């Protein structure tokens, strides 16, 4: 059995204490669980923050002030060795929604006085019983849409308050068989390797069938949306995305892991590519850009069945000269 019990317990306790902390307690709460040289990477406009004080002041305190009565609603929770490290480190992953009452502005987004959900995914690196590094991905454009400030002209698929796994078994609080995680990681790695077919003649549908179940679901970010089945995924995302970009660099990850039937990865950035055709309802710019991406997967059988995807679209479009976070208010 694969056992990362202590690391999971640390992160779960951190989540519990953070959720019950007052605004004045947030910094002390982070101090109890995080290292002195804590590194925090967050999607735009936060980027990289260093130290507990900076993370508390710039991210946690403002969002907890705005989304009052904030609670974490997890759909996936897992941990494992990072296969990217030469000396594998332990990372704990949580994915779901941060839900609260949107009572006060956040990042200039207008409050609604109603329930709001911010999609998130966190990767926490654990050393010596401390969180030393965090990647925090979130779907700010989806929160903007909930507030009536849609920054996108169109999207090819549907965007929802996304559900968790079909099997409702994504909270891996208990130890999982080691060979299940190994199989999941092998499926993820096979899919990553097949991304190289961008440069070959294998048809997209044939490529996807190698590593995905036919009834796969791709839960994409706001602005692109979610899509169901290989055929619709190819039509509504993979095909348009590949048509829009050229000069795609090799994939690079900071962390890649799996436990049980779940796994995932992130990079900073994952890859670069140049926008040479229309994308998301906007024309080509000819500009290269970095892509910050988080992928979380569920495996069924030998292939991948579900994929929750976070793309830092605010950062991508900022590199293209478009400030989506402020465009609605400027217009």
Order of alpha helices (4+ residues) and beta strands (2+ residues): alpha-alpha-beta-beta-alpha-alpha-beta-beta-beta-beta-alpha-alpha-alpha-beta-beta-alpha-alpha-beta-beta-beta-beta-beta-beta-beta-alpha-alpha
